[in-house]
Amino acid sequence: MKTQVNVRLTDQDVKDLDAVRMKIAQEEGSIPTRSDVVRRALDELIKSYKIEK
């Protein structure tokens, strides 16, 4: 099950997010969605705090 969470970003945050998307595309061969990048970043943050899933 997935739950939607709305996130508001500044214009600069969106530009930075898009830059990360392009970097991932160069490494992996396809452009991930903004949502995919946000999910990956959130997952890494949660892992860094060692929170059990």
TIMI-2910 file (N, C-alpha, C, CB; in pm, 1 decimal, decimal comma, always signed):
<rs>
+----------+----------+----------+----------+----------+----------+----------+----------+----------+----------+----------+----------+------+
!      n_x !      n_y !      n_z !     ca_x !     ca_y !     ca_z !      c_x !      c_y !      c_z !     cb_x !     cb_y !     cb_z ! resn !
+----------+----------+----------+----------+----------+----------+----------+----------+----------+----------+----------+----------+------+
!    +84,0 !   -117,8 !     +0,0 !     +0,0 !     +0,0 !     +0,0 !    +88,9 !   +124,7 !     +0,0 !    -95,8 !     -0,5 !   +122,1 !  Met !
!    +50,7 !   +222,1 !    -76,9 !   +123,4 !   +348,1 !    -81,9 !    +32,6 !   +458,9 !    -31,8 !   +173,7 !   +378,3 !   -225,6 !  Lys !
!    +91,1 !   +553,9 !    +37,7 !    +21,1 !   +671,7 !    +84,9 !    +85,7 !   +793,3 !    +21,2 !    +23,6 !   +681,1 !   +240,1 !  Thr !
!     +6,1 !   +883,8 !    -25,8 !    +59,0 !  +1004,4 !    -87,7 !    +90,3 !  +1107,9 !    +18,8 !    -40,2 !  +1061,1 !   -190,4 !  Gln !
!   +207,5 !  +1171,2 !     +4,6 !   +249,1 !  +1279,0 !    +93,7 !   +285,2 !  +1397,8 !     +5,8 !   +370,2 !  +1236,0 !   +185,8 !  Val !
!   +223,8 !  +1510,5 !    +31,8 !   +253,4 !  +1631,2 !    -45,9 !   +373,1 !  +1703,3 !    +14,0 !   +130,6 !  +1725,3 !    -50,8 !  Asn !
!   +464,6 !  +1745,8 !    -73,3 !   +585,0 !  +1815,1 !    -30,3 !   +596,6 !  +1943,4 !   -111,5 !   +712,1 !  +1725,2 !    -47,3 !  Val !
!   +620,5 !  +2052,2 !    -43,5 !   +641,0 !  +2179,8 !   -112,6 !   +790,1 !  +2208,9 !   -117,1 !   +563,5 !  +2296,0 !    -42,1 !  Arg !
!   +837,3 !  +2243,1 !   -236,9 !   +979,4 !  +2270,5 !   -256,9 !   +998,1 !  +2410,9 !   -312,5 !  +1042,4 !  +2166,3 !   -351,6 !  Leu !
!  +1111,3 !  +2470,2 !   -280,0 !  +1144,6 !  +2599,3 !   -340,0 !  +1182,9 !  +2577,6 !   -486,4 !  +1260,5 !  +2669,5 !   -262,0 !  Thr !
!  +1186,0 !  +2685,8 !   -561,6 !  +1228,9 !  +2675,6 !   -701,2 !  +1370,1 !  +2619,2 !   -710,3 !  +1222,2 !  +2812,9 !   -769,9 !  Asp !
!  +1457,0 !  +2660,9 !   -617,5 !  +1595,0 !  +2610,9 !   -618,9 !  +1600,0 !  +2461,9 !   -587,8 !  +1680,8 !  +2688,1 !   -518,0 !  Gln !
!  +1517,1 !  +2417,2 !   -493,4 !  +1512,7 !  +2274,1 !   -461,3 !  +1471,8 !  +2193,0 !   -583,9 !  +1415,0 !  +2247,4 !   -344,7 !  Asp !
!  +1376,6 !  +2242,9 !   -660,9 !  +1331,5 !  +2171,9 !   -781,5 !  +1444,0 !  +2168,9 !   -885,1 !  +1204,4 !  +2239,4 !   -841,3 !  Val !
!  +1516,1 !  +2279,0 !   -899,4 !  +1629,7 !  +2281,2 !   -993,1 !  +1735,0 !  +2180,2 !   -950,4 !  +1691,9 !  +2422,8 !  -1001,1 !  Lys !
!  +1763,2 !  +2175,9 !   -819,3 !  +1862,0 !  +2080,7 !   -768,0 !  +1813,7 !  +1936,9 !   -787,8 !  +1890,1 !  +2107,4 !   -618,6 !  Asp !
!  +1687,5 !  +1913,9 !   -763,3 !  +1628,0 !  +1781,4 !   -781,7 !  +1640,3 !  +1738,0 !   -927,4 !  +1479,7 !  +1781,6 !   -738,0 !  Leu !
!  +1611,8 !  +1828,9 !  -1019,2 !  +1623,5 !  +1796,8 !  -1161,9 !  +1768,0 !  +1770,3 !  -1201,7 !  +1566,5 !  +1910,4 !  -1246,7 !  Asp !
!  +1862,5 !  +1841,9 !  -1140,3 !  +2004,4 !  +1817,4 !  -1168,7 !  +2042,8 !  +1676,7 !  -1122,6 !  +2094,2 !  +1924,1 !  -1098,9 !  Ala !
!  +1992,8 !  +1635,7 !  -1008,4 !  +2019,3 !  +1499,9 !   -959,0 !  +1958,5 !  +1397,5 !  -1054,2 !  +1962,4 !  +1481,0 !   -815,7 !  Val !
!  +1838,8 !  +1424,9 !  -1103,4 !  +1774,3 !  +1333,9 !  -1197,8 !  +1860,5 !  +1313,4 !  -1321,2 !  +1636,9 !  +1387,0 !  -1238,1 !  Arg !
!  +1919,0 !  +1421,6 !  -1372,6 !  +2002,6 !  +1411,6 !  -1492,0 !  +2130,7 !  +1334,4 !  -1461,3 !  +2036,4 !  +1551,8 !  -1546,3 !  Met !
!  +2184,8 !  +1353,4 !  -1343,1 !  +2306,1 !  +1280,2 !  -1304,2 !  +2275,7 !  +1130,1 !  -1294,9 !  +2361,3 !  +1333,3 !  -1167,9 !  Lys !
!  +2161,4 !  +1096,5 !  -1235,7 !  +2119,9 !   +955,7 !  -1226,5 !  +2099,4 !   +899,1 !  -1367,1 !  +1988,9 !   +941,4 !  -1142,0 !  Ile !
!  +2040,0 !   +978,0 !  -1455,7 !  +2015,7 !   +931,9 !  -1593,1 !  +2146,9 !   +898,3 !  -1662,7 !  +1939,1 !  +1038,9 !  -1673,5 !  Ala !
!  +2251,2 !   +978,1 !  -1639,8 !  +2382,0 !   +950,8 !  -1700,2 !  +2439,8 !   +819,6 !  -1647,4 !  +2479,7 !  +1066,9 !  -1672,1 !  Gln !
!  +2416,8 !   +792,6 !  -1519,7 !  +2472,4 !   +672,4 !  -1457,3 !  +2389,9 !   +547,3 !  -1487,3 !  +2482,2 !   +692,1 !  -1307,2 !  Glu !
!  +2257,4 !   +562,4 !  -1492,6 !  +2169,2 !   +445,9 !  -1502,3 !  +2099,1 !   +431,4 !  -1636,4 !  +2066,8 !   +452,5 !  -1395,1 !  Glu !
!  +2105,5 !   +533,8 !  -1720,3 !  +2051,0 !   +521,5 !  -1855,0 !  +1907,2 !   +565,5 !  -1874,1 !  +2061,8 !   +384,0 !  -1896,9 !  Gly !
!  +1836,3 !   +598,2 !  -1767,2 !  +1700,4 !   +650,5 !  -1782,8 !  +1675,5 !   +756,0 !  -1675,8 !  +1594,6 !   +536,1 !  -1773,5 !  Ser !
!  +1589,0 !   +850,5 !  -1709,6 !  +1561,7 !   +961,6 !  -1619,0 !  +1454,0 !   +918,8 !  -1518,1 !  +1516,5 !  +1088,5 !  -1698,7 !  Ile !
!  +1487,5 !   +918,5 !  -1388,9 !  +1387,0 !   +884,2 !  -1289,0 !  +1289,1 !  +1000,5 !  -1270,3 !  +1454,3 !   +847,8 !  -1154,8 !  Pro !
!  +1171,9 !   +971,3 !  -1222,3 !  +1076,2 !  +1077,2 !  -1192,7 !  +1123,3 !  +1154,5 !  -1070,6 !   +934,3 !  +1019,3 !  -1169,7 !  Thr !
!  +1068,4 !  +1272,1 !  -1054,3 !  +1099,4 !  +1349,1 !   -933,0 !  +1058,7 !  +1269,3 !   -809,5 !  +1027,2 !  +1487,2 !   -934,8 !  Arg !
!   +943,0 !  +1206,9 !   -817,1 !   +895,8 !  +1127,1 !   -703,1 !   +992,1 !  +1014,2 !   -670,2 !   +757,3 !  +1069,8 !   -732,0 !  Ser !
!  +1045,4 !   +948,6 !   -772,6 !  +1141,6 !   +840,5 !   -748,8 !  +1265,2 !   +891,0 !   -676,4 !  +1182,0 !   +775,2 !   -880,7 !  Asp !
!  +1314,2 !  +1007,8 !   -716,1 !  +1434,1 !  +1063,7 !   -652,9 !  +1404,5 !  +1101,8 !   -508,3 !  +1485,1 !  +1186,8 !   -731,3 !  Val !
!  +1288,8 !  +1161,5 !   -484,6 !  +1251,3 !  +1197,9 !   -347,2 !  +1238,2 !  +1071,8 !   -261,7 !  +1117,9 !  +1278,6 !   -345,8 !  Val !
!  +1178,3 !   +966,6 !   -316,7 !  +1166,2 !   +840,6 !   -241,2 !  +1302,8 !   +782,6 !   -207,0 !  +1085,1 !   +737,9 !   -321,2 !  Arg !
!  +1395,0 !   +784,7 !   -304,8 !  +1530,8 !   +733,5 !   -279,4 !  +1599,8 !   +814,9 !   -170,6 !  +1615,0 !   +736,2 !   -408,8 !  Arg !
!  +1585,6 !   +946,3 !   -177,6 !  +1650,0 !  +1032,9 !    -78,5 !  +1591,6 !  +1008,1 !    +60,1 !  +1634,1 !  +1181,2 !   -117,2 !  Ala !
!  +1461,5 !   +993,3 !    +67,0 !  +1395,9 !   +966,8 !   +195,2 !  +1440,0 !   +832,3 !   +251,0 !  +1243,0 !   +970,3 !   +179,7 !  Leu !
!  +1450,1 !   +732,6 !   +165,5 !  +1495,2 !   +600,5 !   +208,5 !  +1636,8 !   +607,7 !   +266,2 !  +1490,4 !   +501,2 !    +90,8 !  Asp !
!  +1724,8 !   +682,0 !   +200,2 !  +1862,0 !   +697,6 !   +249,4 !  +1864,4 !   +771,4 !   +383,6 !  +1947,8 !   +773,1 !   +146,1 !  Glu !
!  +1780,2 !   +871,3 !   +397,7 !  +1772,6 !   +944,5 !   +524,4 !  +1727,2 !   +852,1 !   +636,9 !  +1676,7 !  +1064,5 !   +512,0 !  Leu !
!  +1624,6 !   +774,9 !   +610,5 !  +1573,2 !   +682,0 !   +711,1 !  +1681,5 !   +580,8 !   +747,7 !  +1445,9 !   +609,5 !   +659,4 !  Ile !
!  +1753,2 !   +528,1 !   +648,3 !  +1861,4 !   +432,9 !   +675,4 !  +1970,2 !   +497,2 !   +761,0 !  +1921,6 !   +380,9 !   +543,7 !  Lys !
!  +1998,8 !   +624,2 !   +737,8 !  +2105,7 !   +691,4 !   +813,1 !  +2070,0 !   +705,2 !   +960,6 !  +2134,1 !   +829,7 !   +753,6 !  Ser !
!  +1942,2 !   +705,3 !   +991,0 !  +1897,4 !   +710,4 !  +1130,3 !  +1871,3 !   +572,0 !  +1186,4 !  +1772,0 !   +794,5 !  +1142,1 !  Tyr !
!  +1895,7 !   +469,3 !  +1104,7 !  +1879,4 !   +330,4 !  +1145,4 !  +1740,5 !   +302,9 !  +1202,8 !  +1985,3 !   +293,9 !  +1247,4 !  Lys !
!  +1639,4 !   +354,8 !  +1135,1 !  +1500,7 !   +332,0 !  +1175,7 !  +1453,9 !   +202,3 !  +1114,2 !  +1408,4 !   +449,9 !  +1133,4 !  Ile !
!  +1399,0 !   +116,7 !  +1194,8 !  +1348,6 !    -12,9 !  +1148,2 !  +1225,0 !     +7,8 !  +1061,9 !  +1315,8 !   -105,9 !  +1267,9 !  Glu !
!  +1214,5 !    -71,0 !   +957,4 !  +1094,6 !    -65,8 !   +871,6 !  +1002,0 !   -178,1 !   +907,7 !  +1131,6 !    -73,5 !   +722,0 !  Lys !
+----------+----------+----------+----------+----------+----------+----------+----------+----------+----------+----------+----------+------+
</rs>
